[in-house]
Amino acid sequence: MNGRLIAIGDIHGCHHEFAELLERLELTKDDRLILVGDLVNRGPDSCKVIELARQHRAISLLGNHELRLLNYRKEKTPVADISRDTDADTYQKLRAEDWDYLEAMPLTYFDEELNTVFVHGGFLPDEPWQRQPASVITRIQSINKEGRPCKRADAPDAPPWADLWNGPPFVVYGHTPRPEVYRLKWSVGIDTACCMGGALTAYILPEKRFVQVKARRRYYP
């Protein structure tokens, strides 16, 4: 019998909650663990999160926070010029093996048997998902009047991309923090804002079950 496929939402450096969730999941050697990106920044210890991910042989997908850090490194941005969120702090703490881990992150993970794709942000509904670039699929939250991907903050009235997505495939994603799991016919959003005092959510397939760990505190405003 095949193991479970377990996806976990945005961890953002919340290593205590991540460790507690892993304990509750009681992983076996047949399980596949998929982290849907944004392992780093905002929370207390990004390096410990990467360590735990490595220990548990997780498939970690590229999120916009990892992408941003990799871009700083590629462009040799001086630390003094890094002003976003907690980026500079994380940038300085990451070790060589952490950078290697970030470099190796795939954009998506597709399970043919379940016809389910895992991604950090989401997809534009009218284009083949396999061909969409990192700049779209790690950042998309909503879709504006022009049909372009945008952030919720930039177009508060624009519909979430998931509301316009009529699969197949079914999509499991993070990136857009919400107080509850956002479950639709063809997608499920599992970023439940752990670093903002919410919860860290795991979605277990094929049984379609959720397991959550409450944040110990609010780490990020």
N, C-alpha and C positions, 0 to 999 in steps of 0.2 A: 504493500500500500504506500502511495506517495505521501510525503509530508505536507505540511501546511505552507501556504504562501502568506507571509505576514508583512503588512506595510505599516510603517510608523510615520506620523506627521512631523512637522518642523520641530527639531529639538532645540536649536539655538543655544547650544552651550549648557543646557540644563541636565548635567550629567547625573545628579541624584535621582531625578525623576526617570531618566532613561534607564538607569541601573535597576530601579524599582520595577519598572514596566517589564524589563527583560526577565527579572526574577518571576514575576507573575505569569509570564507567557510560557515558562518552563520549556524552552526550546529543545528540540531533539535534533540529531544529526541530519534528519531528513527534511527539516523545515528550511524554507528559504526566507531570509529576512531582507526586506527592502526599505531603505530609508529614503523618503521622497525629497531630499535636499534641504538646504539651510540647516546643516548640522552645527554651524558656527555662528559666532557673534551674539551680542546682547546678553546672554546668560553667563553664569559664573566661570565655566571652564570648557572652552572649545576643544582643547587638546585631549582632555579626558573623554569627551564624547567620541572623538576620532579613534582613540585607543579602544574603547568599548566596541565600536563598530568593527574595528579590525579583529578583535578577539572573537567576535561572534560571526565572522565571515559575512558581514552584511554587504548587500549590493547597495551602494550609496549613490544616489543620483545627483546630478549637478543642480544646485539651486542658484538663485541670483546672488546670494551672499558669497558663495564659493567663487562664482564667476567674477565678481567684483574684485575679490582678493587676488585671484589669478591674474586679472588685468593689471592691477597695481604692480604686481611682480614683473609681468612681461614688459610693462612700460617703464620699469625701474622708478616708480613714483617715490619721491622722498617721503618718509613717514610724516614729517612736519606738514606735508600737503594733503594728508589723508584726514578728512574732517567728518566723513559719514559715520553716524552711529558709534559703534564700538570697534570699527574696522581697524584703526591704528593699533589698538591694544592687542587684538587677535593677530594682526599681521606680524607684530614683534614677537609674539609668543610661539607661533607655529614653528615646529622643528622640521628638519629635512624630510623625515619620513611622513610628516603630516602634509607637506607640500606635494610629495609623491602621491599620496592618497587622493588629494584634491585633483591633481592632474589626470588621474586615471578614472575619474567619475564619468560614467556614461550619461547621456541626456535622457534616455528612456529605457524602460524594461518592458518587454512584451511577452505575455504568456499566451501561446497559441491555443492551448487546451481550454483555457478559461475565456479566451478572446478578450483579454484585459490588458490595457497598457498603463504603466505607472510613469508619472512625470512630475516635475516640481510645480509648475504654474498652471499649464493647460494648453489648449490648442485653439487656433482659429477654426471655426466650424466648416468652412467651405473649401478647405485645402487639405490634401493628403497629409495626415499627421506625421508620417515618416519624413517628410521633406521640409518641415518647418524648422527655422533656425533657433539657436540657443537664445538669441535676443528676444524672440517671441515667447518660446515655451517656458523659459525660466521666469518671465516677468508678467505675462498676461493675467489680468484679473477680470476686466470688463471689456466690452466691445463698443466703441463710440459710434456716432451717427455715420461716420465715413466708413465704418466697417473695419476700423483698425484697432489693434490691441491697445489697452490703456490701463492705468491704475485706477482703482476705485476713487481715490482722492482727486484725480484730475477730471473725472466725469461721474459725479455721485449718482446721477440719474440713469447712467448707462447700464444695460443688463449685464449680469455676470456671464462670462463666456459659456459656462456650463448650462445656463438656461437655454442657450441656442444650439447646444451640442446634441445631435440625434445620432447616436452610434449606429452600428458597431464601429470600433470596439468600445467596451466599457472603460471609463477612465478613472483611475485613482490618483488624486493629486493633493498638494499642500498649498503653501504660499499665501493664500488668502485667509487670514485669521478670523475665526468666528467663534461665538460662545458655544455653539453646538456643531456637531457633524452636519455637513450639508449634503443631504442624500437625495438624488434625483434618479430617474429611470436609467440614465446612461452614464452616470458619474457619481463619485462620492468625494467630497472635500474633507480631509482629515486634519487640517491645521486648526486645532482648538486652542491656540494662543497660550501655550504653556509658559513662555517667558514673560507674558503679560499677566500672569496669575491665573490662567485658565487651567487646562489639562493637557497631558500628552496622550495622544490617541493611537491605538493600534487597530488595524482592520484585518481580520483573519478570513482567508479564503481557503477552501470553497464554502465554509459554513456561513460566511457573511456576518460574522460576529465582531462586536467592538469591545475592546478592553481599554480602560482609561486609568490614568494616575493623575491625581490632583497636584497642581504645582504647590511646592512648599511655601512659596511667597511670590510676590510680583518682582521680577528682576529688571524689567524694562518698562519705561513709562507708557 
